[in-house]
Amino acid sequence: MRNTVLIPTYRRPQDLSRCLLALQEQTKPVDQVIVVVRDTDAETWQFLAQLNALNLPLHTVKVTQPGVVAALNAGLAAVEGDIVSITDDDAAPHPDWLERIAAYFICDSRLGGLGGRDWIYHDSKLEDESRPVVGQLQWFGRVIGNHHLGVGEPREVDILKGVNMSFRKEAIGQLRFDERMRGTGAQVHFEMAFTLTLKRAGWKIIYDPNVAVDHYPAQRFDEDQRNNFNEIAFINLVHNETLVLLEHLPFIRRIVFLFWAVFVGTCDSLGFVQWLRFLPSQGQLAGKKLLASWRGRWQGYKQFVMTLVRS
Protein backbone atom coordinates (compact mmCIF):
# COMPACT_ATOMS: atom_id res chain seq x y z
CA MET A 1 0.00 0.00 0.00
CA ARG A 2 1.28 3.43 -0.95
CA ASN A 3 1.60 5.91 1.91
CA THR A 4 1.32 9.68 1.72
CA VAL A 5 2.48 11.86 4.60
CA LEU A 6 0.69 15.20 4.88
CA ILE A 7 2.30 18.07 6.82
CA PRO A 8 0.69 21.51 7.23
CA THR A 9 3.34 24.10 8.13
CA TYR A 10 3.55 27.80 8.91
CA ARG A 11 6.70 29.80 9.72
CA ARG A 12 8.59 26.93 11.36
CA PRO A 13 11.34 25.97 8.89
CA GLN A 14 13.66 24.53 11.54
CA ASP A 15 10.89 22.34 12.95
CA LEU A 16 9.88 21.28 9.46
CA SER A 17 13.48 20.32 8.72
CA ARG A 18 13.53 17.99 11.74
CA CYS A 19 10.23 16.43 10.64
CA LEU A 20 11.48 15.79 7.11
CA LEU A 21 14.72 14.30 8.37
CA ALA A 22 12.68 11.88 10.52
CA LEU A 23 10.71 10.84 7.43
CA GLN A 24 13.93 10.18 5.59
CA GLU A 25 14.96 7.74 8.35
CA GLN A 26 11.81 5.60 8.12
CA THR A 27 12.26 1.83 7.93
CA LYS A 28 9.48 1.83 5.32
CA PRO A 29 10.21 4.50 2.69
CA VAL A 30 7.50 7.10 2.25
CA ASP A 31 5.86 7.18 -1.19
CA GLN A 32 4.72 10.81 -1.14
CA VAL A 33 5.33 13.76 1.20
CA ILE A 34 2.95 16.70 0.88
CA VAL A 35 3.94 19.93 2.61
CA VAL A 36 1.20 22.56 2.63
CA VAL A 37 2.55 26.13 2.88
CA ARG A 38 0.75 29.45 3.24
CA ASP A 39 1.31 31.80 0.30
CA THR A 40 2.61 34.53 2.65
CA ASP A 41 5.09 32.27 4.47
CA ALA A 42 8.32 33.56 2.95
CA GLU A 43 10.52 31.80 5.53
CA THR A 44 9.24 28.34 4.64
CA TRP A 45 9.27 28.93 0.88
CA GLN A 46 12.87 30.04 1.12
CA PHE A 47 13.75 26.94 3.17
CA LEU A 48 12.09 24.62 0.67
CA ALA A 49 13.78 26.34 -2.28
CA GLN A 50 17.17 25.61 -0.72
CA LEU A 51 16.26 22.06 0.29
CA ASN A 52 18.24 19.67 -1.88
CA ALA A 53 19.93 17.26 0.54
CA LEU A 54 16.92 15.10 1.40
CA ASN A 55 15.97 12.09 -0.66
CA LEU A 56 12.21 12.42 -0.32
CA PRO A 57 9.35 12.42 -2.84
CA LEU A 58 8.41 15.95 -1.79
CA HIS A 59 5.39 17.77 -3.17
CA THR A 60 4.41 21.30 -2.06
CA VAL A 61 0.89 22.71 -2.03
CA LYS A 62 0.19 26.43 -1.68
CA VAL A 63 -2.78 27.60 0.38
CA THR A 64 -4.10 31.16 0.67
CA GLN A 65 -6.51 30.75 3.58
CA PRO A 66 -5.28 30.76 7.20
CA GLY A 67 -5.81 27.80 9.53
CA VAL A 68 -5.00 24.13 9.67
CA VAL A 69 -8.36 23.08 8.17
CA ALA A 70 -7.76 24.89 4.88
CA ALA A 71 -4.20 23.54 4.76
CA LEU A 72 -5.23 19.93 5.32
CA ASN A 73 -8.10 20.08 2.85
CA ALA A 74 -5.77 21.50 0.21
CA GLY A 75 -3.32 18.70 0.96
CA LEU A 76 -5.96 15.97 0.82
CA ALA A 77 -6.78 17.00 -2.74
CA ALA A 78 -3.22 16.08 -3.76
CA VAL A 79 -2.97 12.72 -1.97
CA GLU A 80 -1.94 9.81 -4.20
CA GLY A 81 -1.42 7.11 -1.55
CA ASP A 82 -3.81 4.47 -0.26
CA ILE A 83 -3.05 5.69 3.27
CA VAL A 84 -2.63 9.32 4.31
CA SER A 85 -0.66 9.92 7.51
CA ILE A 86 -0.95 13.38 9.01
CA THR A 87 1.56 14.94 11.37
CA ASP A 88 2.64 18.43 12.43
CA ASP A 89 5.73 20.32 11.39
CA ASP A 90 6.88 20.36 15.03
CA ALA A 91 6.80 16.55 15.29
CA ALA A 92 9.33 13.86 14.38
CA PRO A 93 7.89 10.40 13.65
CA HIS A 94 9.73 7.41 15.13
CA PRO A 95 11.68 5.37 12.54
CA ASP A 96 9.10 2.55 12.48
CA TRP A 97 6.10 4.88 12.24
CA LEU A 98 5.17 4.21 8.62
CA GLU A 99 6.00 0.51 8.88
CA ARG A 100 3.61 0.05 11.79
CA ILE A 101 0.91 2.12 10.08
CA ALA A 102 1.09 0.09 6.87
CA ALA A 103 0.93 -3.20 8.77
CA TYR A 104 -2.30 -2.14 10.50
CA PHE A 105 -4.10 -1.12 7.33
CA ILE A 106 -2.97 -4.21 5.42
CA CYS A 107 -4.21 -6.57 8.15
CA ASP A 108 -7.64 -5.00 8.74
CA SER A 109 -9.80 -3.91 5.82
CA ARG A 110 -12.31 -2.26 8.18
CA LEU A 111 -9.72 0.03 9.70
CA GLY A 112 -10.51 3.61 8.72
CA GLY A 113 -8.26 5.56 11.06
CA LEU A 114 -5.19 4.90 13.19
CA GLY A 115 -3.49 7.08 15.77
CA GLY A 116 -0.75 6.79 18.35
CA ARG A 117 1.14 8.52 21.08
CA ASP A 118 2.88 11.84 20.65
CA TRP A 119 5.74 12.04 23.14
CA ILE A 120 5.78 15.69 24.19
CA TYR A 121 9.04 17.46 24.92
CA HIS A 122 9.08 20.79 26.75
CA ASP A 123 12.55 22.00 25.76
CA SER A 124 14.53 18.88 26.74
CA LYS A 125 12.09 17.61 29.39
CA LEU A 126 9.90 14.67 28.35
CA GLU A 127 6.29 14.54 29.55
CA ASP A 128 6.24 10.88 30.50
CA GLU A 129 3.11 10.38 32.58
CA SER A 130 0.67 7.67 31.57
CA ARG A 131 -3.10 7.36 31.18
CA PRO A 132 -5.07 4.21 30.32
CA VAL A 133 -8.09 6.03 28.83
CA VAL A 134 -7.48 7.77 25.51
CA GLY A 135 -9.61 9.34 22.76
CA GLN A 136 -13.02 8.68 24.32
CA LEU A 137 -16.28 10.57 24.00
CA GLN A 138 -18.29 9.86 27.14
CA TRP A 139 -22.07 9.44 26.89
CA PHE A 140 -22.80 12.91 28.32
CA GLY A 141 -20.37 14.70 25.99
CA ARG A 142 -17.13 14.92 27.93
CA VAL A 143 -14.12 14.40 25.66
CA ILE A 144 -11.06 12.56 27.02
CA GLY A 145 -7.93 13.14 24.96
CA ASN A 146 -4.71 11.91 26.60
CA HIS A 147 -3.22 10.83 23.25
CA HIS A 148 0.17 12.11 24.45
CA LEU A 149 -0.03 9.98 27.60
CA GLY A 150 -1.58 6.74 26.34
CA VAL A 151 -0.26 3.36 27.48
CA GLY A 152 -1.42 -0.22 27.12
CA GLU A 153 -2.71 -2.38 24.31
CA PRO A 154 -4.12 -1.12 20.98
CA ARG A 155 -7.83 -0.36 21.27
CA GLU A 156 -10.72 1.27 19.48
CA VAL A 157 -11.26 4.95 20.23
CA ASP A 158 -13.63 7.72 19.17
CA ILE A 159 -11.15 10.53 18.48
CA LEU A 160 -7.61 10.86 17.16
CA LYS A 161 -5.14 13.73 17.54
CA GLY A 162 -3.96 15.81 14.61
CA VAL A 163 -0.25 15.40 15.25
CA ASN A 164 -0.41 11.63 14.72
CA MET A 165 -3.31 10.25 12.72
CA SER A 166 -3.57 8.12 9.59
CA PHE A 167 -6.55 7.31 7.40
CA ARG A 168 -7.48 4.89 4.65
CA LYS A 169 -8.14 6.94 1.52
CA GLU A 170 -11.08 4.71 0.66
CA ALA A 171 -12.66 5.53 4.02
CA ILE A 172 -12.17 9.27 3.59
CA GLY A 173 -13.74 9.42 0.14
CA GLN A 174 -14.94 13.00 -0.31
CA LEU A 175 -14.89 13.77 3.42
CA ARG A 176 -12.99 16.92 4.34
CA PHE A 177 -12.17 18.73 7.56
CA ASP A 178 -14.94 21.04 8.77
CA GLU A 179 -14.43 24.58 7.45
CA ARG A 180 -16.73 25.98 10.16
CA MET A 181 -14.02 25.40 12.76
CA ARG A 182 -13.00 28.76 14.18
CA GLY A 183 -9.44 30.00 14.59
CA THR A 184 -6.79 31.40 12.31
CA GLY A 185 -4.19 28.75 13.09
CA ALA A 186 -4.62 25.69 15.31
CA GLN A 187 -8.46 25.49 15.10
CA VAL A 188 -8.70 23.27 18.18
CA HIS A 189 -10.91 20.13 17.89
CA PHE A 190 -10.76 20.17 14.07
CA GLU A 191 -9.95 16.43 14.04
CA MET A 192 -12.89 15.45 16.25
CA ALA A 193 -15.63 15.89 13.64
CA PHE A 194 -13.54 14.02 11.06
CA THR A 195 -12.92 10.94 13.17
CA LEU A 196 -16.44 10.83 14.61
CA THR A 197 -17.84 10.92 11.06
CA LEU A 198 -15.70 7.96 10.03
CA LYS A 199 -16.73 6.03 13.13
CA ARG A 200 -20.43 6.68 12.49
CA ALA A 201 -19.93 5.39 8.94
CA GLY A 202 -18.83 2.05 10.40
CA TRP A 203 -15.05 2.34 10.13
CA LYS A 204 -12.77 1.26 12.98
CA ILE A 205 -10.67 3.92 14.68
CA ILE A 206 -7.67 2.44 16.53
CA TYR A 207 -5.15 3.97 18.95
CA ASP A 208 -1.82 2.20 19.49
CA PRO A 209 0.78 3.94 21.71
CA ASN A 210 3.55 2.22 19.75
CA VAL A 211 2.66 4.16 16.58
CA ALA A 212 4.61 7.09 17.91
CA VAL A 213 6.00 10.51 17.13
CA ASP A 214 8.10 12.88 19.19
CA HIS A 215 6.36 16.23 19.59
CA TYR A 216 8.12 19.52 20.30
CA PRO A 217 5.25 22.04 20.68
CA ALA A 218 6.42 25.15 18.84
CA GLN A 219 5.29 28.75 18.81
CA ARG A 220 1.89 29.42 17.28
CA PHE A 221 1.38 32.53 15.17
CA ASP A 222 -2.28 33.12 15.92
CA GLU A 223 -4.53 34.02 18.86
CA ASP A 224 -4.16 30.54 20.40
CA GLN A 225 -0.95 30.60 22.45
CA ARG A 226 -1.46 27.20 24.09
CA ASN A 227 -1.30 27.72 27.88
CA ASN A 228 -1.75 31.51 27.91
CA PHE A 229 -5.36 32.69 28.21
CA ASN A 230 -6.74 34.52 25.20
CA GLU A 231 -10.45 35.27 25.17
CA ILE A 232 -10.90 34.82 21.43
CA ALA A 233 -8.98 31.53 21.39
CA PHE A 234 -10.99 30.27 24.37
CA ILE A 235 -14.29 31.12 22.71
CA ASN A 236 -13.18 29.49 19.46
CA LEU A 237 -12.15 26.29 21.25
CA VAL A 238 -15.48 25.95 23.03
CA HIS A 239 -17.44 26.90 19.91
CA ASN A 240 -15.72 24.17 17.91
CA GLU A 241 -16.22 21.52 20.57
CA THR A 242 -19.88 22.45 21.05
CA LEU A 243 -20.71 22.44 17.34
CA VAL A 244 -19.07 19.06 16.73
CA LEU A 245 -20.68 17.34 19.71
CA LEU A 246 -24.16 18.69 19.03
CA GLU A 247 -23.93 17.31 15.49
CA HIS A 248 -22.70 13.87 16.53
CA LEU A 249 -24.63 13.16 19.74
CA PRO A 250 -28.17 11.73 19.64
CA PHE A 251 -30.97 14.08 20.69
CA ILE A 252 -31.27 13.11 24.37
CA ARG A 253 -27.50 13.11 24.84
CA ARG A 254 -27.35 16.58 23.28
CA ILE A 255 -29.66 17.90 25.97
CA VAL A 256 -27.64 16.21 28.72
CA PHE A 257 -24.42 17.57 27.20
CA LEU A 258 -25.67 21.17 27.14
CA PHE A 259 -26.76 21.06 30.80
CA TRP A 260 -23.50 19.37 31.85
CA ALA A 261 -21.37 21.80 29.82
CA VAL A 262 -23.02 24.93 31.24
CA PHE A 263 -23.23 23.81 34.86
CA VAL A 264 -20.15 21.55 35.22
CA GLY A 265 -17.76 21.69 32.27
CA THR A 266 -14.05 20.86 32.18
CA CYS A 267 -10.82 22.66 32.96
CA ASP A 268 -10.61 23.66 29.28
CA SER A 269 -14.27 24.57 28.82
CA LEU A 270 -15.53 25.85 32.16
CA GLY A 271 -19.00 25.43 33.58
CA PHE A 272 -20.24 26.83 36.89
CA VAL A 273 -18.77 24.01 39.01
CA GLN A 274 -15.35 24.31 37.37
CA TRP A 275 -15.44 28.08 37.93
CA LEU A 276 -15.98 27.47 41.65
CA ARG A 277 -13.10 25.00 41.61
CA PHE A 278 -10.63 27.43 40.02
CA LEU A 279 -11.86 30.63 41.70
CA PRO A 280 -9.59 30.37 44.79
CA SER A 281 -6.43 29.92 42.70
CA GLN A 282 -7.22 31.98 39.59
CA GLY A 283 -9.52 34.71 40.86
CA GLN A 284 -10.73 37.04 38.10
CA LEU A 285 -9.13 34.85 35.44
CA ALA A 286 -11.52 32.03 36.33
CA GLY A 287 -14.43 34.42 35.77
CA LYS A 288 -13.08 35.43 32.36
CA LYS A 289 -12.73 31.78 31.39
CA LEU A 290 -16.29 31.01 32.50
CA LEU A 291 -17.77 33.89 30.49
CA ALA A 292 -15.68 32.95 27.45
CA SER A 293 -16.80 29.33 27.78
CA TRP A 294 -20.47 30.29 27.98
CA ARG A 295 -20.09 32.59 24.96
CA GLY A 296 -18.43 29.76 23.05
CA ARG A 297 -21.21 27.35 23.99
CA TRP A 298 -23.86 29.83 22.87
CA GLN A 299 -22.12 30.58 19.59
CA GLY A 300 -21.57 26.87 18.90
CA TYR A 301 -25.24 26.20 19.62
CA LYS A 302 -26.31 28.99 17.27
CA GLN A 303 -24.04 27.63 14.53
CA PHE A 304 -25.57 24.17 15.00
CA VAL A 305 -29.12 25.55 14.74
CA MET A 306 -28.22 27.59 11.65
CA THR A 307 -26.84 24.46 10.02
CA LEU A 308 -30.04 22.56 10.80
CA VAL A 309 -32.17 25.33 9.31
CA ARG A 310 -30.10 25.48 6.13
CA SER A 311 -30.28 21.73 5.65
C-alpha positions as CSV (number, residue, x, y, z in Angstrom):
1,M,0.0,0.0,0.0
2,R,1.3,3.4,-1.0
3,N,1.6,5.9,1.9
4,T,1.3,9.7,1.7
5,V,2.5,11.9,4.6
6,L,0.7,15.2,4.9
7,I,2.3,18.1,6.8
8,P,0.7,21.5,7.2
9,T,3.3,24.1,8.1
10,Y,3.5,27.8,8.9
11,R,6.7,29.8,9.7
12,R,8.6,26.9,11.4
13,P,11.3,26.0,8.9
14,Q,13.7,24.5,11.5
15,D,10.9,22.3,12.9
16,L,9.9,21.3,9.5
17,S,13.5,20.3,8.7
18,R,13.5,18.0,11.7
19,C,10.2,16.4,10.6
20,L,11.5,15.8,7.1
21,L,14.7,14.3,8.4
22,A,12.7,11.9,10.5
23,L,10.7,10.8,7.4
24,Q,13.9,10.2,5.6
25,E,15.0,7.7,8.3
26,Q,11.8,5.6,8.1
27,T,12.3,1.8,7.9
28,K,9.5,1.8,5.3
29,P,10.2,4.5,2.7
30,V,7.5,7.1,2.3
31,D,5.9,7.2,-1.2
32,Q,4.7,10.8,-1.1
33,V,5.3,13.8,1.2
34,I,2.9,16.7,0.9
35,V,3.9,19.9,2.6
36,V,1.2,22.6,2.6
37,V,2.5,26.1,2.9
38,R,0.8,29.4,3.2
39,D,1.3,31.8,0.3
40,T,2.6,34.5,2.6
41,D,5.1,32.3,4.5
42,A,8.3,33.6,2.9
43,E,10.5,31.8,5.5
44,T,9.2,28.3,4.6
45,W,9.3,28.9,0.9
46,Q,12.9,30.0,1.1
47,F,13.8,26.9,3.2
48,L,12.1,24.6,0.7
49,A,13.8,26.3,-2.3
50,Q,17.2,25.6,-0.7
51,L,16.3,22.1,0.3
52,N,18.2,19.7,-1.9
53,A,19.9,17.3,0.5
54,L,16.9,15.1,1.4
55,N,16.0,12.1,-0.7
56,L,12.2,12.4,-0.3
57,P,9.3,12.4,-2.8
58,L,8.4,16.0,-1.8
59,H,5.4,17.8,-3.2
60,T,4.4,21.3,-2.1
61,V,0.9,22.7,-2.0
62,K,0.2,26.4,-1.7
63,V,-2.8,27.6,0.4
64,T,-4.1,31.2,0.7
65,Q,-6.5,30.8,3.6
66,P,-5.3,30.8,7.2
67,G,-5.8,27.8,9.5
68,V,-5.0,24.1,9.7
69,V,-8.4,23.1,8.2
70,A,-7.8,24.9,4.9
71,A,-4.2,23.5,4.8
72,L,-5.2,19.9,5.3
73,N,-8.1,20.1,2.9
74,A,-5.8,21.5,0.2
75,G,-3.3,18.7,1.0
76,L,-6.0,16.0,0.8
77,A,-6.8,17.0,-2.7
78,A,-3.2,16.1,-3.8
79,V,-3.0,12.7,-2.0
80,E,-1.9,9.8,-4.2
81,G,-1.4,7.1,-1.6
82,D,-3.8,4.5,-0.3
83,I,-3.0,5.7,3.3
84,V,-2.6,9.3,4.3
85,S,-0.7,9.9,7.5
86,I,-0.9,13.4,9.0
87,T,1.6,14.9,11.4
88,D,2.6,18.4,12.4
89,D,5.7,20.3,11.4
90,D,6.9,20.4,15.0
91,A,6.8,16.6,15.3
92,A,9.3,13.9,14.4
93,P,7.9,10.4,13.7
94,H,9.7,7.4,15.1
95,P,11.7,5.4,12.5
96,D,9.1,2.5,12.5
97,W,6.1,4.9,12.2
98,L,5.2,4.2,8.6
99,E,6.0,0.5,8.9
100,R,3.6,0.1,11.8
101,I,0.9,2.1,10.1
102,A,1.1,0.1,6.9
103,A,0.9,-3.2,8.8
104,Y,-2.3,-2.1,10.5
105,F,-4.1,-1.1,7.3
106,I,-3.0,-4.2,5.4
107,C,-4.2,-6.6,8.1
108,D,-7.6,-5.0,8.7
109,S,-9.8,-3.9,5.8
110,R,-12.3,-2.3,8.2
111,L,-9.7,0.0,9.7
112,G,-10.5,3.6,8.7
113,G,-8.3,5.6,11.1
114,L,-5.2,4.9,13.2
115,G,-3.5,7.1,15.8
116,G,-0.8,6.8,18.3
117,R,1.1,8.5,21.1
118,D,2.9,11.8,20.6
119,W,5.7,12.0,23.1
120,I,5.8,15.7,24.2
121,Y,9.0,17.5,24.9
122,H,9.1,20.8,26.7
123,D,12.5,22.0,25.8
124,S,14.5,18.9,26.7
125,K,12.1,17.6,29.4
126,L,9.9,14.7,28.3
127,E,6.3,14.5,29.5
128,D,6.2,10.9,30.5
129,E,3.1,10.4,32.6
130,S,0.7,7.7,31.6
131,R,-3.1,7.4,31.2
132,P,-5.1,4.2,30.3
133,V,-8.1,6.0,28.8
134,V,-7.5,7.8,25.5
135,G,-9.6,9.3,22.8
136,Q,-13.0,8.7,24.3
137,L,-16.3,10.6,24.0
138,Q,-18.3,9.9,27.1
139,W,-22.1,9.4,26.9
140,F,-22.8,12.9,28.3
141,G,-20.4,14.7,26.0
142,R,-17.1,14.9,27.9
143,V,-14.1,14.4,25.7
144,I,-11.1,12.6,27.0
145,G,-7.9,13.1,25.0
146,N,-4.7,11.9,26.6
147,H,-3.2,10.8,23.3
148,H,0.2,12.1,24.5
149,L,0.0,10.0,27.6
150,G,-1.6,6.7,26.3
151,V,-0.3,3.4,27.5
152,G,-1.4,-0.2,27.1
153,E,-2.7,-2.4,24.3
154,P,-4.1,-1.1,21.0
155,R,-7.8,-0.4,21.3
156,E,-10.7,1.3,19.5
157,V,-11.3,4.9,20.2
158,D,-13.6,7.7,19.2
159,I,-11.2,10.5,18.5
160,L,-7.6,10.9,17.2
161,K,-5.1,13.7,17.5
162,G,-4.0,15.8,14.6
163,V,-0.2,15.4,15.3
164,N,-0.4,11.6,14.7
165,M,-3.3,10.3,12.7
166,S,-3.6,8.1,9.6
167,F,-6.6,7.3,7.4
168,R,-7.5,4.9,4.6
169,K,-8.1,6.9,1.5
170,E,-11.1,4.7,0.7
171,A,-12.7,5.5,4.0
172,I,-12.2,9.3,3.6
173,G,-13.7,9.4,0.1
174,Q,-14.9,13.0,-0.3
175,L,-14.9,13.8,3.4
176,R,-13.0,16.9,4.3
177,F,-12.2,18.7,7.6
178,D,-14.9,21.0,8.8
179,E,-14.4,24.6,7.5
180,R,-16.7,26.0,10.2
181,M,-14.0,25.4,12.8
182,R,-13.0,28.8,14.2
183,G,-9.4,30.0,14.6
184,T,-6.8,31.4,12.3
185,G,-4.2,28.7,13.1
186,A,-4.6,25.7,15.3
187,Q,-8.5,25.5,15.1
188,V,-8.7,23.3,18.2
189,H,-10.9,20.1,17.9
190,F,-10.8,20.2,14.1
191,E,-10.0,16.4,14.0
192,M,-12.9,15.5,16.3
193,A,-15.6,15.9,13.6
194,F,-13.5,14.0,11.1
195,T,-12.9,10.9,13.2
196,L,-16.4,10.8,14.6
197,T,-17.8,10.9,11.1
198,L,-15.7,8.0,10.0
199,K,-16.7,6.0,13.1
200,R,-20.4,6.7,12.5
201,A,-19.9,5.4,8.9
202,G,-18.8,2.1,10.4
203,W,-15.0,2.3,10.1
204,K,-12.8,1.3,13.0
205,I,-10.7,3.9,14.7
206,I,-7.7,2.4,16.5
207,Y,-5.2,4.0,19.0
208,D,-1.8,2.2,19.5
209,P,0.8,3.9,21.7
210,N,3.5,2.2,19.7
211,V,2.7,4.2,16.6
212,A,4.6,7.1,17.9
213,V,6.0,10.5,17.1
214,D,8.1,12.9,19.2
215,H,6.4,16.2,19.6
216,Y,8.1,19.5,20.3
217,P,5.3,22.0,20.7
218,A,6.4,25.2,18.8
219,Q,5.3,28.7,18.8
220,R,1.9,29.4,17.3
221,F,1.4,32.5,15.2
222,D,-2.3,33.1,15.9
223,E,-4.5,34.0,18.9
224,D,-4.2,30.5,20.4
225,Q,-1.0,30.6,22.5
226,R,-1.5,27.2,24.1
227,N,-1.3,27.7,27.9
228,N,-1.7,31.5,27.9
229,F,-5.4,32.7,28.2
230,N,-6.7,34.5,25.2
231,E,-10.4,35.3,25.2
232,I,-10.9,34.8,21.4
233,A,-9.0,31.5,21.4
234,F,-11.0,30.3,24.4
235,I,-14.3,31.1,22.7
236,N,-13.2,29.5,19.5
237,L,-12.1,26.3,21.3
238,V,-15.5,26.0,23.0
239,H,-17.4,26.9,19.9
240,N,-15.7,24.2,17.9
241,E,-16.2,21.5,20.6
242,T,-19.9,22.5,21.0
243,L,-20.7,22.4,17.3
244,V,-19.1,19.1,16.7
245,L,-20.7,17.3,19.7
246,L,-24.2,18.7,19.0
247,E,-23.9,17.3,15.5
248,H,-22.7,13.9,16.5
249,L,-24.6,13.2,19.7
250,P,-28.2,11.7,19.6
251,F,-31.0,14.1,20.7
252,I,-31.3,13.1,24.4
253,R,-27.5,13.1,24.8
254,R,-27.4,16.6,23.3
255,I,-29.7,17.9,26.0
256,V,-27.6,16.2,28.7
257,F,-24.4,17.6,27.2
258,L,-25.7,21.2,27.1
259,F,-26.8,21.1,30.8
260,W,-23.5,19.4,31.9
261,A,-21.4,21.8,29.8
262,V,-23.0,24.9,31.2
263,F,-23.2,23.8,34.9
264,V,-20.1,21.5,35.2
265,G,-17.8,21.7,32.3
266,T,-14.0,20.9,32.2
267,C,-10.8,22.7,33.0
268,D,-10.6,23.7,29.3
269,S,-14.3,24.6,28.8
270,L,-15.5,25.9,32.2
271,G,-19.0,25.4,33.6
272,F,-20.2,26.8,36.9
273,V,-18.8,24.0,39.0
274,Q,-15.3,24.3,37.4
275,W,-15.4,28.1,37.9
276,L,-16.0,27.5,41.7
277,R,-13.1,25.0,41.6
278,F,-10.6,27.4,40.0
279,L,-11.9,30.6,41.7
280,P,-9.6,30.4,44.8
281,S,-6.4,29.9,42.7
282,Q,-7.2,32.0,39.6
283,G,-9.5,34.7,40.9
284,Q,-10.7,37.0,38.1
285,L,-9.1,34.8,35.4
286,A,-11.5,32.0,36.3
287,G,-14.4,34.4,35.8
288,K,-13.1,35.4,32.4
289,K,-12.7,31.8,31.4
290,L,-16.3,31.0,32.5
291,L,-17.8,33.9,30.5
292,A,-15.7,33.0,27.5
293,S,-16.8,29.3,27.8
294,W,-20.5,30.3,28.0
295,R,-20.1,32.6,25.0
296,G,-18.4,29.8,23.1
297,R,-21.2,27.3,24.0
298,W,-23.9,29.8,22.9
299,Q,-22.1,30.6,19.6
300,G,-21.6,26.9,18.9
301,Y,-25.2,26.2,19.6
302,K,-26.3,29.0,17.3
303,Q,-24.0,27.6,14.5
304,F,-25.6,24.2,15.0
305,V,-29.1,25.6,14.7
306,M,-28.2,27.6,11.6
307,T,-26.8,24.5,10.0
308,L,-30.0,22.6,10.8
309,V,-32.2,25.3,9.3
310,R,-30.1,25.5,6.1
311,S,-30.3,21.7,5.6
